[in-house]
Amino acid sequence: MYLPEGGLVSIVEVSLRTGRMHQIRAHLSDMGHALVGDRLYGTDTGTRWPRLALHSHSLLARCGDELLGVQAPLPEDLRGALAVLVAADRHAVYTVKNWAEL
């Protein structure tokens, strides 16, 4: 995906087991793929995003013998960010469409 100003970005889905503080941010940054808007672990890419482009879509937790789950829709600001991305290929078009419908 491309930002309107020309920078390249990816949409990724991450599953955690432990949920340690900053786990997603630190690991992606270490791999050279900092999150958009991450002023702690990222680098200044020229993108002026007002917040961390990170969303917790779903959460599962065990409570005794029961598995509880909740889901949260994509916030309007992230939905708007998806709307301005320029898809690099057909797969990217499909990915943006799916995430925008959350």
MOPAC internal coordinates of N, CA, C and O (Angstrom, degrees):
PM7 1SCF
backbone

  N    0.0000 0     0.00 0     0.00 0    0    0    0
  C    1.4330 1     0.00 0     0.00 0    1    0    0
  C    1.5276 1   108.39 1     0.00 0    2    1    0
  O    1.2310 1   121.75 1   -29.39 1    3    2    1
  N    1.2986 1   114.26 1   150.61 1    3    2    1
  C    1.4521 1   120.39 1   178.24 1    5    3    2
  C    1.5218 1   109.63 1  -119.63 1    6    5    3
  O    1.2310 1   121.44 1   -38.01 1    7    6    5
  N    1.3266 1   114.86 1   141.99 1    7    6    5
  C    1.4548 1   120.32 1   170.73 1    9    7    6
  C    1.5183 1   107.95 1   -78.69 1   10    9    7
  O    1.2310 1   119.65 1   -24.65 1   11   10    9
  N    1.3342 1   118.27 1   155.35 1   11   10    9
  C    1.4648 1   119.65 1   178.82 1   13   11   10
  C    1.5274 1   112.88 1   -55.18 1   14   13   11
  O    1.2310 1   120.19 1   147.46 1   15   14   13
  N    1.3445 1   117.24 1   -32.54 1   15   14   13
  C    1.4670 1   119.83 1   179.74 1   17   15   14
  C    1.5237 1   112.57 1   -83.27 1   18   17   15
  O    1.2310 1   120.17 1  -176.79 1   19   18   17
  N    1.3459 1   117.28 1     3.21 1   19   18   17
  C    1.4474 1   120.63 1   172.21 1   21   19   18
  C    1.5123 1   117.02 1   105.12 1   22   21   19
  O    1.2310 1   118.90 1   169.50 1   23   22   21
  N    1.3255 1   119.70 1   -10.50 1   23   22   21
  C    1.4616 1   120.88 1   179.31 1   25   23   22
  C    1.5197 1   111.77 1   -71.95 1   26   25   23
  O    1.2310 1   120.89 1   -28.79 1   27   26   25
  N    1.3117 1   115.91 1   151.21 1   27   26   25
  C    1.4571 1   121.49 1   178.85 1   29   27   26
  C    1.5262 1   110.50 1   -93.45 1   30   29   27
  O    1.2310 1   119.73 1   -43.52 1   31   30   29
  N    1.3306 1   118.12 1   136.48 1   31   30   29
  C    1.4639 1   123.02 1   176.31 1   33   31   30
  C    1.5211 1   109.07 1  -137.53 1   34   33   31
  O    1.2310 1   121.04 1   -17.98 1   35   34   33
  N    1.3213 1   115.62 1   162.02 1   35   34   33
  C    1.4626 1   122.12 1   175.64 1   37   35   34
  C    1.5148 1   108.98 1  -128.58 1   38   37   35
  O    1.2310 1   121.04 1   -27.87 1   39   38   37
  N    1.3140 1   115.61 1   152.13 1   39   38   37
  C    1.4588 1   121.43 1   171.22 1   41   39   38
  C    1.5168 1   105.68 1  -103.80 1   42   41   39
  O    1.2310 1   120.26 1   -54.81 1   43   42   41
  N    1.3130 1   117.10 1   125.19 1   43   42   41
  C    1.4591 1   120.91 1  -179.14 1   45   43   42
  C    1.5253 1   110.15 1  -126.43 1   46   45   43
  O    1.2310 1   121.50 1   -29.02 1   47   46   45
  N    1.3176 1   114.74 1   150.98 1   47   46   45
  C    1.4569 1   121.23 1   174.09 1   49   47   46
  C    1.5231 1   106.95 1  -113.65 1   50   49   47
  O    1.2310 1   120.74 1   -50.37 1   51   50   49
  N    1.3167 1   116.19 1   129.63 1   51   50   49
  C    1.4565 1   121.99 1  -175.52 1   53   51   50
  C    1.5207 1   108.84 1  -123.28 1   54   53   51
  O    1.2310 1   120.61 1   -43.33 1   55   54   53
  N    1.3237 1   116.43 1   136.67 1   55   54   53
  C    1.4660 1   121.31 1   174.41 1   57   55   54
  C    1.5184 1   108.36 1  -113.44 1   58   57   55
  O    1.2310 1   120.84 1   -48.57 1   59   58   57
  N    1.3097 1   116.00 1   131.43 1   59   58   57
  C    1.4644 1   121.64 1  -178.88 1   61   59   58
  C    1.5192 1   110.85 1  -109.33 1   62   61   59
  O    1.2310 1   121.19 1   -27.62 1   63   62   61
  N    1.3075 1   115.34 1   152.38 1   63   62   61
  C    1.4637 1   120.59 1   173.49 1   65   63   62
  C    1.5260 1   110.90 1  -104.94 1   66   65   63
  O    1.2310 1   120.31 1   139.65 1   67   66   65
  N    1.3279 1   117.02 1   -40.35 1   67   66   65
  C    1.4628 1   119.59 1  -173.76 1   69   67   66
  C    1.5153 1   113.62 1  -105.23 1   70   69   67
  O    1.2310 1   119.68 1   150.23 1   71   70   69
  N    1.3144 1   118.22 1   -29.77 1   71   70   69
  C    1.4541 1   121.05 1  -179.88 1   73   71   70
  C    1.5145 1   114.08 1    69.22 1   74   73   71
  O    1.2310 1   120.04 1  -144.89 1   75   74   73
  N    1.3132 1   117.52 1    35.11 1   75   74   73
  C    1.4677 1   120.89 1   178.82 1   77   75   74
  C    1.5242 1   110.60 1   -64.09 1   78   77   75
  O    1.2310 1   120.79 1   -29.96 1   79   78   77
  N    1.3157 1   116.10 1   150.04 1   79   78   77
  C    1.4662 1   122.67 1  -178.27 1   81   79   78
  C    1.5282 1   111.13 1   -53.63 1   82   81   79
  O    1.2310 1   120.29 1   -52.96 1   83   82   81
  N    1.3167 1   117.04 1   127.04 1   83   82   81
  C    1.4651 1   125.51 1   176.27 1   85   83   82
  C    1.5275 1   113.15 1    63.97 1   86   85   83
  O    1.2310 1   119.51 1  -163.18 1   87   86   85
  N    1.3214 1   118.53 1    16.82 1   87   86   85
  C    1.4622 1   122.02 1  -175.56 1   89   87   86
  C    1.5302 1   112.45 1   -56.44 1   90   89   87
  O    1.2310 1   120.09 1   130.69 1   91   90   89
  N    1.3041 1   117.42 1   -49.31 1   91   90   89
  C    1.4685 1   120.73 1  -179.20 1   93   91   90
  C    1.5227 1   110.01 1   -63.73 1   94   93   91
  O    1.2310 1   120.75 1   131.97 1   95   94   93
  N    1.3133 1   116.17 1   -48.03 1   95   94   93
  C    1.4640 1   121.36 1  -177.26 1   97   95   94
  C    1.5254 1   111.59 1   -60.84 1   98   97   95
  O    1.2310 1   120.31 1   132.68 1   99   98   97
  N    1.3127 1   117.02 1   -47.32 1   99   98   97
  C    1.4652 1   121.19 1  -176.88 1  101   99   98
  C    1.5260 1   111.62 1   -66.68 1  102  101   99
  O    1.2310 1   120.14 1   134.28 1  103  102  101
  N    1.3251 1   117.33 1   -45.72 1  103  102  101
  C    1.4635 1   120.23 1  -177.09 1  105  103  102
  C    1.5289 1   111.75 1   -66.97 1  106  105  103
  O    1.2310 1   120.21 1   135.55 1  107  106  105
  N    1.3285 1   117.20 1   -44.45 1  107  106  105
  C    1.4662 1   118.66 1   179.03 1  109  107  106
  C    1.5251 1   111.21 1   -65.16 1  110  109  107
  O    1.2310 1   120.19 1   141.02 1  111  110  109
  N    1.3151 1   117.24 1   -38.98 1  111  110  109
  C    1.4605 1   120.59 1   178.05 1  113  111  110
  C    1.5273 1   110.97 1   -63.65 1  114  113  111
  O    1.2310 1   120.51 1   137.42 1  115  114  113
  N    1.3356 1   116.64 1   -42.58 1  115  114  113
  C    1.4682 1   120.56 1   178.20 1  117  115  114
  C    1.5295 1   111.86 1   -60.13 1  118  117  115
  O    1.2310 1   120.57 1   150.35 1  119  118  117
  N    1.3381 1   116.51 1   -29.65 1  119  118  117
  C    1.4684 1   120.80 1   179.31 1  121  119  118
  C    1.5245 1   111.97 1   -86.99 1  122  121  119
  O    1.2310 1   120.67 1  -178.14 1  123  122  121
  N    1.3505 1   116.32 1     1.86 1  123  122  121
  C    1.4586 1   120.09 1   178.99 1  125  123  122
  C    1.5152 1   114.23 1    86.50 1  126  125  123
  O    1.2310 1   120.42 1  -161.52 1  127  126  125
  N    1.3329 1   116.80 1    18.48 1  127  126  125
  C    1.4630 1   121.47 1  -177.41 1  129  127  126
  C    1.5223 1   110.34 1  -130.00 1  130  129  127
  O    1.2310 1   120.55 1  -117.51 1  131  130  129
  N    1.3202 1   116.56 1    62.49 1  131  130  129
  C    1.4674 1   120.83 1  -178.84 1  133  131  130
  C    1.5243 1   110.68 1   -63.01 1  134  133  131
  O    1.2310 1   120.97 1   -28.80 1  135  134  133
  N    1.3189 1   115.75 1   151.20 1  135  134  133
  C    1.4617 1   121.69 1   178.72 1  137  135  134
  C    1.5234 1   111.01 1   -70.60 1  138  137  135
  O    1.2310 1   120.69 1   -34.59 1  139  138  137
  N    1.3213 1   116.28 1   145.41 1  139  138  137
  C    1.4610 1   120.86 1   174.64 1  141  139  138
  C    1.5258 1   107.92 1   -61.41 1  142  141  139
  O    1.2310 1   120.62 1   -47.55 1  143  142  141
  N    1.3167 1   116.42 1   132.45 1  143  142  141
  C    1.4613 1   121.58 1   178.96 1  145  143  142
  C    1.5175 1   114.72 1    84.63 1  146  145  143
  O    1.2310 1   119.59 1  -176.09 1  147  146  145
  N    1.3364 1   118.39 1     3.91 1  147  146  145
  C    1.4651 1   120.83 1  -178.37 1  149  147  146
  C    1.5244 1   109.72 1   -86.07 1  150  149  147
  O    1.2310 1   121.06 1   -78.95 1  151  150  149
  N    1.3152 1   115.57 1   101.05 1  151  150  149
  C    1.4653 1   120.84 1  -178.24 1  153  151  150
  C    1.5278 1   112.48 1   -83.67 1  154  153  151
  O    1.2310 1   120.08 1   167.32 1  155  154  153
  N    1.3337 1   117.45 1   -12.68 1  155  154  153
  C    1.4594 1   120.77 1   179.33 1  157  155  154
  C    1.5299 1   111.23 1   -88.57 1  158  157  155
  O    1.2310 1   120.12 1   129.32 1  159  158  157
  N    1.3293 1   117.38 1   -50.68 1  159  158  157
  C    1.4622 1   121.78 1  -175.99 1  161  159  158
  C    1.5259 1   113.30 1  -102.99 1  162  161  159
  O    1.2310 1   120.31 1   164.72 1  163  162  161
  N    1.3165 1   117.02 1   -15.28 1  163  162  161
  C    1.4595 1   120.59 1  -176.14 1  165  163  162
  C    1.5091 1   112.62 1   -89.76 1  166  165  163
  O    1.2310 1   121.58 1     1.98 1  167  166  165
  N    1.3089 1   114.58 1  -178.02 1  167  166  165
  C    1.4595 1   121.44 1   175.03 1  169  167  166
  C    1.5193 1   107.39 1  -119.71 1  170  169  167
  O    1.2310 1   120.32 1   -18.82 1  171  170  169
  N    1.2856 1   116.99 1   161.18 1  171  170  169
  C    1.4607 1   121.16 1   179.74 1  173  171  170
  C    1.5202 1   108.67 1   -75.07 1  174  173  171
  O    1.2310 1   121.02 1   -73.89 1  175  174  173
  N    1.3243 1   115.66 1   106.11 1  175  174  173
  C    1.4661 1   120.63 1  -179.40 1  177  175  174
  C    1.5166 1   111.47 1   -96.86 1  178  177  175
  O    1.2310 1   120.27 1  -175.92 1  179  178  177
  N    1.3248 1   117.09 1     4.08 1  179  178  177
  C    1.4488 1   120.25 1  -176.74 1  181  179  178
  C    1.5191 1   112.24 1    88.49 1  182  181  179
  O    1.2310 1   120.51 1   173.37 1  183  182  181
  N    1.3300 1   116.64 1    -6.63 1  183  182  181
  C    1.4576 1   121.08 1   178.92 1  185  183  182
  C    1.5137 1   108.83 1   -83.94 1  186  185  183
  O    1.2310 1   120.49 1   -56.45 1  187  186  185
  N    1.2939 1   116.67 1   123.55 1  187  186  185
  C    1.4635 1   121.56 1   179.94 1  189  187  186
  C    1.5216 1   109.43 1  -100.20 1  190  189  187
  O    1.2310 1   120.72 1   -98.88 1  191  190  189
  N    1.3034 1   116.22 1    81.12 1  191  190  189
  C    1.4574 1   121.54 1   178.98 1  193  191  190
  C    1.5204 1   107.24 1  -101.17 1  194  193  191
  O    1.2310 1   119.62 1   -50.20 1  195  194  193
  N    1.3358 1   118.32 1   129.80 1  195  194  193
  C    1.4619 1   120.84 1  -172.24 1  197  195  194
  C    1.5235 1   115.51 1   -71.07 1  198  197  195
  O    1.2310 1   119.85 1   166.83 1  199  198  197
  N    1.3150 1   117.89 1   -13.17 1  199  198  197
  C    1.4624 1   119.77 1   179.84 1  201  199  198
  C    1.5167 1   109.94 1  -152.82 1  202  201  199
  O    1.2310 1   121.15 1    -6.52 1  203  202  201
  N    1.3065 1   115.41 1   173.48 1  203  202  201
  C    1.4551 1   121.96 1   178.13 1  205  203  202
  C    1.5288 1   109.60 1   -66.09 1  206  205  203
  O    1.2310 1   120.01 1   -53.66 1  207  206  205
  N    1.3095 1   117.58 1   126.34 1  207  206  205
  C    1.4674 1   121.90 1   179.87 1  209  207  206
  C    1.5278 1   108.91 1   -83.57 1  210  209  207
  O    1.2310 1   121.30 1  -107.74 1  211  210  209
  N    1.3125 1   115.12 1    72.26 1  211  210  209
  C    1.4605 1   122.61 1  -177.09 1  213  211  210
  C    1.5179 1   107.74 1  -141.13 1  214  213  211
  O    1.2310 1   120.56 1   -45.24 1  215  214  213
  N    1.3326 1   116.53 1   134.76 1  215  214  213
  C    1.4617 1   120.84 1  -178.47 1  217  215  214
  C    1.5198 1   109.63 1  -138.43 1  218  217  215
  O    1.2310 1   120.75 1   -48.29 1  219  218  217
  N    1.3131 1   116.17 1   131.71 1  219  218  217
  C    1.4583 1   121.91 1   174.93 1  221  219  218
  C    1.5242 1   107.93 1   -90.89 1  222  221  219
  O    1.2310 1   120.91 1   -81.44 1  223  222  221
  N    1.3145 1   115.86 1    98.56 1  223  222  221
  C    1.4646 1   121.61 1  -175.91 1  225  223  222
  C    1.5265 1   112.39 1   -73.97 1  226  225  223
  O    1.2310 1   120.38 1   139.01 1  227  226  225
  N    1.3188 1   116.89 1   -40.99 1  227  226  225
  C    1.4609 1   118.75 1  -178.25 1  229  227  226
  C    1.5204 1   110.69 1  -146.08 1  230  229  227
  O    1.2310 1   122.03 1   -25.92 1  231  230  229
  N    1.3200 1   113.71 1   154.08 1  231  230  229
  C    1.4581 1   121.06 1  -179.43 1  233  231  230
  C    1.5163 1   108.30 1  -140.42 1  234  233  231
  O    1.2310 1   120.76 1   -49.38 1  235  234  233
  N    1.3209 1   116.15 1   130.62 1  235  234  233
  C    1.4586 1   122.64 1   174.97 1  237  235  234
  C    1.5125 1   108.26 1  -117.93 1  238  237  235
  O    1.2310 1   120.72 1   -42.36 1  239  238  237
  N    1.3252 1   116.22 1   137.64 1  239  238  237
  C    1.4601 1   120.61 1   178.16 1  241  239  238
  C    1.5246 1   108.98 1  -144.81 1  242  241  239
  O    1.2310 1   121.18 1   -37.24 1  243  242  241
  N    1.3136 1   115.35 1   142.76 1  243  242  241
  C    1.4601 1   120.46 1   177.59 1  245  243  242
  C    1.5232 1   108.59 1   -88.88 1  246  245  243
  O    1.2310 1   121.14 1   -48.23 1  247  246  245
  N    1.3207 1   115.42 1   131.77 1  247  246  245
  C    1.4635 1   122.29 1   176.61 1  249  247  246
  C    1.5221 1   106.19 1  -126.22 1  250  249  247
  O    1.2310 1   121.18 1   -82.75 1  251  250  249
  N    1.3339 1   115.36 1    97.25 1  251  250  249
  C    1.4642 1   119.36 1  -173.23 1  253  251  250
  C    1.5149 1   108.91 1    67.47 1  254  253  251
  O    1.2310 1   120.55 1    56.12 1  255  254  253
  N    1.3258 1   116.55 1  -123.88 1  255  254  253
  C    1.4648 1   121.55 1   178.26 1  257  255  254
  C    1.5237 1   112.56 1   -92.68 1  258  257  255
  O    1.2310 1   120.61 1   178.98 1  259  258  257
  N    1.3191 1   116.45 1    -1.02 1  259  258  257
  C    1.4580 1   121.00 1  -174.82 1  261  259  258
  C    1.5313 1   111.22 1  -102.51 1  262  261  259
  O    1.2310 1   120.95 1   -39.21 1  263  262  261
  N    1.3291 1   115.79 1   140.79 1  263  262  261
  C    1.4560 1   121.75 1   175.34 1  265  263  262
  C    1.5261 1   107.56 1  -102.38 1  266  265  263
  O    1.2310 1   120.85 1   -62.01 1  267  266  265
  N    1.3241 1   115.98 1   117.99 1  267  266  265
  C    1.4571 1   121.61 1  -178.69 1  269  267  266
  C    1.5231 1   109.42 1  -103.99 1  270  269  267
  O    1.2310 1   120.70 1   -37.57 1  271  270  269
  N    1.3157 1   116.26 1   142.43 1  271  270  269
  C    1.4556 1   120.34 1   179.67 1  273  271  270
  C    1.5141 1   112.16 1  -138.42 1  274  273  271
  O    1.2310 1   121.03 1   -35.70 1  275  274  273
  N    1.3158 1   115.64 1   144.30 1  275  274  273
  C    1.4638 1   121.99 1   174.87 1  277  275  274
  C    1.5284 1   108.37 1  -133.56 1  278  277  275
  O    1.2310 1   121.13 1   -27.57 1  279  278  277
  N    1.3252 1   115.43 1   152.43 1  279  278  277
  C    1.4560 1   121.18 1   176.09 1  281  279  278
  C    1.5172 1   109.10 1  -130.53 1  282  281  279
  O    1.2310 1   120.96 1   -33.16 1  283  282  281
  N    1.3281 1   115.77 1   146.84 1  283  282  281
  C    1.4634 1   121.70 1   179.53 1  285  283  282
  C    1.5227 1   108.75 1  -124.59 1  286  285  283
  O    1.2310 1   120.08 1   -47.05 1  287  286  285
  N    1.3287 1   117.45 1   132.95 1  287  286  285
  C    1.4643 1   119.54 1   177.59 1  289  287  286
  C    1.5254 1   110.93 1   -67.60 1  290  289  287
  O    1.2310 1   121.13 1   -21.21 1  291  290  289
  N    1.2979 1   115.44 1   158.79 1  291  290  289
  C    1.4602 1   121.12 1   177.63 1  293  291  290
  C    1.5271 1   109.04 1   -67.12 1  294  293  291
  O    1.2310 1   119.55 1   -51.35 1  295  294  293
  N    1.3399 1   118.46 1   128.65 1  295  294  293
  C    1.4663 1   120.63 1   179.61 1  297  295  294
  C    1.5379 1   111.46 1   -62.84 1  298  297  295
  O    1.2310 1   121.04 1   -25.04 1  299  298  297
  N    1.3139 1   115.62 1   154.96 1  299  298  297
  C    1.4686 1   121.26 1  -177.02 1  301  299  298
  C    1.5279 1   112.99 1   -57.59 1  302  301  299
  O    1.2310 1   119.95 1   142.01 1  303  302  301
  N    1.3486 1   117.70 1   -37.99 1  303  302  301
  C    1.4694 1   118.20 1  -178.81 1  305  303  302
  C    1.5286 1   111.63 1   -66.09 1  306  305  303
  O    1.2310 1   119.97 1   142.80 1  307  306  305
  N    1.3347 1   117.65 1   -37.20 1  307  306  305
  C    1.4636 1   119.74 1   177.40 1  309  307  306
  C    1.5243 1   110.69 1   -73.90 1  310  309  307
  O    1.2310 1   120.27 1   145.52 1  311  310  309
  N    1.3168 1   117.09 1   -34.48 1  311  310  309
  C    1.4624 1   121.09 1   175.52 1  313  311  310
  C    1.5434 1   109.46 1   -61.65 1  314  313  311
  O    1.2310 1   120.91 1   139.14 1  315  314  313
  N    1.3301 1   115.87 1   -40.86 1  315  314  313
  C    1.4638 1   120.76 1   177.05 1  317  315  314
  C    1.5180 1   112.00 1   -65.45 1  318  317  315
  O    1.2310 1   120.62 1   142.18 1  319  318  317
  N    1.3335 1   116.42 1   -37.82 1  319  318  317
  C    1.4669 1   120.34 1   178.08 1  321  319  318
  C    1.5248 1   110.53 1   -63.58 1  322  321  319
  O    1.2310 1   120.22 1   139.62 1  323  322  321
  N    1.3244 1   117.19 1   -40.38 1  323  322  321
  C    1.4649 1   120.35 1   177.74 1  325  323  322
  C    1.5257 1   111.23 1   -61.82 1  326  325  323
  O    1.2310 1   120.91 1   144.73 1  327  326  325
  N    1.3235 1   115.87 1   -35.27 1  327  326  325
  C    1.4644 1   120.62 1  -176.70 1  329  327  326
  C    1.5224 1   112.85 1   -65.68 1  330  329  327
  O    1.2310 1   119.66 1   154.75 1  331  330  329
  N    1.3296 1   118.25 1   -25.25 1  331  330  329
  C    1.4698 1   119.76 1  -177.95 1  333  331  330
  C    1.5245 1   113.23 1   -96.61 1  334  333  331
  O    1.2310 1   120.02 1   172.87 1  335  334  333
  N    1.3389 1   117.57 1    -7.13 1  335  334  333
  C    1.4617 1   119.47 1   177.82 1  337  335  334
  C    1.5195 1   110.57 1   -68.44 1  338  337  335
  O    1.2310 1   120.99 1   -35.11 1  339  338  337
  N    1.3154 1   115.71 1   144.89 1  339  338  337
  C    1.4570 1   121.97 1   176.92 1  341  339  338
  C    1.5262 1   107.16 1  -104.25 1  342  341  339
  O    1.2310 1   120.72 1   -62.36 1  343  342  341
  N    1.3189 1   116.23 1   117.64 1  343  342  341
  C    1.4622 1   120.78 1  -176.90 1  345  343  342
  C    1.5230 1   110.88 1   -69.41 1  346  345  343
  O    1.2310 1   121.00 1   -42.90 1  347  346  345
  N    1.3348 1   115.70 1   137.10 1  347  346  345
  C    1.4596 1   121.36 1  -179.10 1  349  347  346
  C    1.5274 1   111.96 1   -83.79 1  350  349  347
  O    1.2310 1   120.13 1   156.07 1  351  350  349
  N    1.3424 1   117.35 1   -23.93 1  351  350  349
  C    1.4630 1   121.33 1  -178.89 1  353  351  350
  C    1.5327 1   109.38 1  -159.53 1  354  353  351
  O    1.2310 1   120.14 1     1.78 1  355  354  353
  N    1.3315 1   117.34 1  -178.22 1  355  354  353
  C    1.4708 1   121.36 1  -177.89 1  357  355  354
  C    1.5203 1   112.21 1   -63.93 1  358  357  355
  O    1.2310 1   120.43 1   141.93 1  359  358  357
  N    1.3089 1   116.79 1   -38.07 1  359  358  357
  C    1.4621 1   119.98 1   178.54 1  361  359  358
  C    1.5293 1   110.32 1   -60.91 1  362  361  359
  O    1.2310 1   120.52 1   139.76 1  363  362  361
  N    1.3138 1   116.61 1   -40.24 1  363  362  361
  C    1.4659 1   121.02 1   179.12 1  365  363  362
  C    1.5247 1   110.95 1   -64.72 1  366  365  363
  O    1.2310 1   120.00 1   141.53 1  367  366  365
  N    1.3247 1   117.60 1   -38.47 1  367  366  365
  C    1.4678 1   121.20 1   177.20 1  369  367  366
  C    1.5208 1   109.53 1   -60.31 1  370  369  367
  O    1.2310 1   120.28 1   134.21 1  371  370  369
  N    1.3172 1   117.08 1   -45.79 1  371  370  369
  C    1.4659 1   123.11 1   179.33 1  373  371  370
  C    1.5274 1   110.88 1   -62.57 1  374  373  371
  O    1.2310 1   120.25 1   136.60 1  375  374  373
  N    1.3273 1   117.12 1   -43.40 1  375  374  373
  C    1.4609 1   121.96 1  -179.48 1  377  375  374
  C    1.5237 1   111.30 1   -62.23 1  378  377  375
  O    1.2310 1   120.35 1   131.66 1  379  378  377
  N    1.3221 1   116.95 1   -48.34 1  379  378  377
  C    1.4692 1   120.82 1   179.68 1  381  379  378
  C    1.5214 1   110.26 1   -61.04 1  382  381  379
  O    1.2310 1   120.10 1   137.05 1  383  382  381
  N    1.3201 1   117.41 1   -42.95 1  383  382  381
  C    1.4640 1   121.30 1   180.00 1  385  383  382
  C    1.5255 1   110.31 1   -60.66 1  386  385  383
  O    1.2310 1   120.11 1   133.91 1  387  386  385
  N    1.3252 1   117.40 1   -46.09 1  387  386  385
  C    1.4727 1   120.79 1  -179.88 1  389  387  386
  C    1.5208 1   111.96 1   -62.88 1  390  389  387
  O    1.2310 1   119.98 1   135.30 1  391  390  389
  N    1.3197 1   117.65 1   -44.70 1  391  390  389
  C    1.4651 1   120.17 1  -179.00 1  393  391  390
  C    1.5190 1   111.52 1   -68.75 1  394  393  391
  O    1.2310 1   119.97 1   145.16 1  395  394  393
  N    1.3157 1   117.67 1   -34.84 1  395  394  393
  C    1.4686 1   120.62 1   179.68 1  397  395  394
  C    1.5223 1   111.64 1   -66.54 1  398  397  395
  O    1.2310 1   120.37 1   156.31 1  399  398  397
  N    1.3246 1   116.89 1   -23.69 1  399  398  397
  C    1.4641 1   120.89 1  -179.40 1  401  399  398
  C    1.5202 1   113.34 1   -87.18 1  402  401  399
  O    1.2310 1   119.23 1   178.76 1  403  402  401
  N    1.3179 1   119.08 1    -1.24 1  403  402  401
  C    1.4731 1   120.95 1   179.62 1  405  403  402
  C    1.5115 1   110.81 1   -65.54 1  406  405  403
  O    1.2310 1   120.10 1   180.00 1  407  406  405

